[in-house]
Amino acid sequence: MKALVLSGGAGTRLRPITHTSAKQLVPVANKAVLFYGLESVAAAGVTEVGMIVGDTAAEIQDAVGDGSKFGLRVTYIPQERPLGLAHAVLIARDYLGDDDFVMYLGDNFVVGGITELVDGFRRNRPDAQILLTRVPDPRAFGVAELDPSGQVICLEEKPEHPKSDLALVGVYLFTPAIHDAVRAIEPSWRGELEITHAIQHLIDAHADVRSTVIRGYWKDTGNVVDMLEVNRTVLEGLDRRIDGTVDERSETIGRVVVEEGARVTNSRVVGPCVIGAGTVVSDSYVGPFTSVAENCRITHSELEFSIVLRDSSIDGVGRIESSLIGRHVQVTPAPNVPSAHRLVLGDHSKVQIHS
């Protein structure tokens, strides 16, 4: 069995962060989202990985390498443009051969991994296995309709009027039967080859398509709100560890990780949170559900429920919360300027100004 991990895409919902960084490499608890997925694939006993890459291929390859640090063997498969999930399967045909495979979207996060799902697929070997979860607004997802027995009868991609609240999670398992299906479908109105259409083709051909409704935690980390929520979830599992330096004027409370080479001086740090290697926190407060990456500077400021990427500084700005701050960012106070009103008033005007 192989894995097909999708690491292309523009990440438009995470701009401006993704103008300069691959969305799959934005860190959660100071580790790239993509790495959690690769670790889940390895834990499920799958070692051969084809990785779909696009415009950020060089950055992905630099971060992942040959995959050996994850216990994997990675082969990179370039995709000129993001033309849909089924298109990714189409261009990976030679790599996948006649092997079964798990397709994993590199910006998705599934708590608990995929080992149980993969083991079940290996035992039963349906033509396709999809993962579903209930969401409050399914219009942004692929949506599944099940019959009373739980059988999948219909899939729709981002429907205006969803037939259920069951969204497809970004993990799919296939036998080689999917290859004929992706060749049989036409591009959608979005100009993409939709994996939902390919699976629907299998359903219409009376193939064995099964689903599993998960009740655990899943997130598509495609926007800032979801990134912060995933960061919060991962940090909740932290174990306290102080490898850096915390001076006697500082206080660390709860599940706090201070990485080696980090320094906390005259500050209060409340977990769960992580302070990256080489980072200095001075005269500041860092609150729960915050990840500060390596080589940052937090000075005379307050920070909570946020993600700060490497080599950034926050100096004297009061309180920041619910924020995603990129690499090499400088956050400083705005200069004080006199308060004034600028007016262009016509004849006979009446103006009231609250000073």
N, C-alpha and C positions, 0 to 999 in steps of 0.2 A: 504494500500500500504506500502511496505517495501523498504529498501535500502540495497544494497550490495556494500560495500566500500572495494576496493582492496588495501591492505597495506602490501603486501608481496613483493617479488622481491629483487634482489641483488643490484640494482642501480649501475651496472658496469660503466656506463658512467659518474658517479659522483665520482668515486674513485680518490684519496684516502679518500675523506670525508666519503664515505659510508662503508669503512672498519670498522669504529667505530660508525656509526650512521645510522639510517634508513633514506632512501632518502626522505620519506614523511615528516620527521621531520626537514629537513633543512629549516631554516627560510627565509621568504620573508617579508621585513619590520618588522623584529623581531617577526614574528609569523609563526609557522610551516605551510608549504603548505597544509598539511592534514587538518588543522583546518579550512582553508577557504572552503574546500569541505564540511566538516561536517556542517559548518554554512549555506552553500547553501542548503543542504539537509533539515536542520531544518526549514529554511525560506520557503521552498516549502511545509511545512506541513507534512513531513514524519518524524516520531519519532522512528520507530523501525528499527535499523540498525544492520545488520550482517557484521562483519569486518573480512575479510580474512587476516590472519597473517602468517608469515613464520619465518625465522631465527631471525628476530628482534622483535618477538612477545612481549618479556618482556618490551622492550623500548616503543613500541606502547601502550601497556596496561598501563604502568606507566604514559604516557602523556595524554591519553584519559580517563582512568578510566572507570567508568560505563556509561559515556556519559552525565551525568546529567548537567554538566557545559555548555553543548551545547543545552540542552533541549531534549536530546535523551536517548534512552535505547539501549545500545550496547551489543551485544552478539559476542564473539570472536570465529572464526571458523579457526582452524589450517590447513595449507596446507603444507605438508611435503616438497614438491619441487614446484617451479613455473612452472607448466605444461600447462600454457595457460589460457586465460580468460574464455573459455568455461569450462575448468576443474574447475575453481572457482565456476561457476554456478552449476556444477555437484555435488561438495562436499557440497554445501549449500542447496541441495534439501530439506532436512528435515526441515531446518530452514525456508526456503521460503514458503514451503507448497503450497497452491493453490492461494497465493496472487500475485497480480501484483507487480513489483518491478523496481526501478531505479538502474542501476549498474554504479558506479562512481569510476573512477581510482584515487586513493588517491594522486598521484603525478601530476595530471592535474589541470589547473587553468583556470576557465571560468569567465571572467568579467561579472558582471550583474546577476550571479547565474543561477539557473535552474527552477525557479518558473513558468515562462511562459510555458516552455517546459512540466513540470509535469502537469500543469493545462490543457494544450491542450490534453495530453495523457489521462487524466481522462475523458475528455469530449468525445473524439472520440474512444478511446480504440482500436487501431489497435493491431495486434499481436506483432509487434515490431516497435519501433521508434528509428531512429538513427540520430545523429547530425553530420553534415558535414561542412567542411570549406576548402577554396581554399588555397593550399600551393604551393610554387615554385618548390619543389622537393618531389613528393609524394611517391617515392620509399621506404622511411623509414616508411610508414604508411599502414594501411588498406585503400584501395581505392575503391570508389563506381563509378559505371557507371550508368547514368540515361538515360532513353529514352526521346524523344522530349517533352513528357508530364510531365516530372519530376519524373516518376516512377522509383524506384530502380530495375535494371534488373541484376546487377552483382556486386559481391564484391570479391576483391582479397587482399591477405595479402602480403604486401611488394613486389609488383610485379617488375620484372626487366624492363618491358615495360608497364607503367601504361596507362590505357585507358582513364583516366581523371586526373584532378588536384584536385579532391575532396577527401580529407582525412577524415577518421572517427575520430571525437573528442571522448575523453574518457568518454562519457556519453551515456548510452543506456537505453531504457525503454522496458520492456517485460511483456507480459501476461504469464501464465503458459505454453503456447504453446512452449516456448523455451526449456522446459525440455526434451521433446521428441527429439527435434533437437540436443541437446548436446549429447544425448545418441546414436544418429544415426551416428555421424561423426567419422572419424578415425584421429589419430594424423597426423600432417603435416610433411613435410620434416625436420622441426625444432624439431620434437618430441613433439609438443604441440597440444592441442586441441584448435583450433582457433575459436574465436567468429564469425569471418567473415564466416567461413565454416558453422557454425550453422545457421547464418542468411540466408546464401545462400540456405541452406536446406529448410528453410521456404519459400523463394522465389520460389524455384523449386516446392514446394508443393502448390503454389498459395495462400499462406497466405497473409494477409494484412501487408505489410512491408512499412513503410513510412519514409521519410527523411525530415530534416529541414536544410537548408544551413544557417549557421550563418555568419554574417558580423562583429560581435563584436570581442572581443579579446579572443583568446584561446592559451594556451601554454602547451605542455608536458614538465615539468621541469626536464627532464632526463639528461641534460648536463649543464655545467657551463654557456655557452652563453645564454641559455634560462632562467636559474635561474636569471642571472643579468638583463635580459630584463623584466622578470616578476617583479622583485624587483623595477625596474625603473617605470613600469606602476602603481604599487600600491603606490609608494611614490608620484607620481604625484597627488594623491587624498588626500594628507595629509593636515590637518589644523595645523597652527602654534600653538605650545604649549610649554611653558617653565616652567616645574615643578621642574627642578633641579636648580643648581646655575651657573650663568654666571657672571664672574667678570667684573670690569669696563675696563679692558684692552682688553677685548674680543669683538668680533662683530658677531652677528648672523643675517643672511640675508635671507628673504623669509620664505618658509614653513619648518621651523626647529622644530623638536620635541626633547626636552631634558627631559628625563624621571626623575622622582623623585629620588633623591640620586645621580644623575650624576653631574659632575662638569666640567666646561669649563673655563680654565684659560689662559690668554695671547694667545688666538687663534682666528681663523676666521672660522666660520661654515656657509656654503652657502647651502641652501635647493634647492630641497626637500631632506631631510635626517633625520635620527633618531639616537639619541644617547641613548643607553640603560641605565637602572637603575644601579647605582653604577659605571659607567664608568667614567674615568677621561681623558679629552683631554687637553693637556698642550703644549704650544709653538708649535702649529701645525695648519694645514689647513685641514678641512674636507669639501669636495666639494659635488656637486649635485649627487643624485641617489646613496647614500651610506647609508647602514644600519650597525651600530655598536651595537652589542648585549650587554648584561649586564656584568658588572664587567671586562671591558677591560681597557687597558691603551694605549693611543696614545700620544707619546711624540716626539717632534722635528722631525715630519714627515708630509708628505702630502698624503691624501687619497681621491680618487674620483672613482665614479661608481664601487663600490665594496661592498661585504658583509663580515663582520667580525663576527664570532660566539663567543660565550661567553668565558670569562676568558682568552682572548688572549692579547698579548702585541706587539706593534709596536714601536720601539724606535730608532730614529736617522737614518732612512734609506732613506731619501729623498722622492721621489714621488712613490706611488703605485696606479695603476689604473686597472680597468677591472679584478679584482681578487676576488676569493672566498677563505677565510682564515678560517680554522676550529677552533675547540675548543682547549683551552690550548696551543695555538701556540705562539712561541716567534720568532719575526722577528727583527734581529739586523744587524748592518753593518758587512761585512766581514773584517777580519784583513788586514791591509796594509802589503804587502810583496814586496820586491824589484822585479822589472821587470827584467826578464832574459830570454835568449834563451838557450835551451838545444839541442845540436847537436850531431849526429853521422854521420860523413862524410867519404866517401871513398876517395881513392887516386885521385888526379887531379880534385877534385870537385871545382865548382865555386858557391858561395852563395852570394845573395844580401839580406841585412836585412835593413828594414826601422825602425829606432829607434824612 
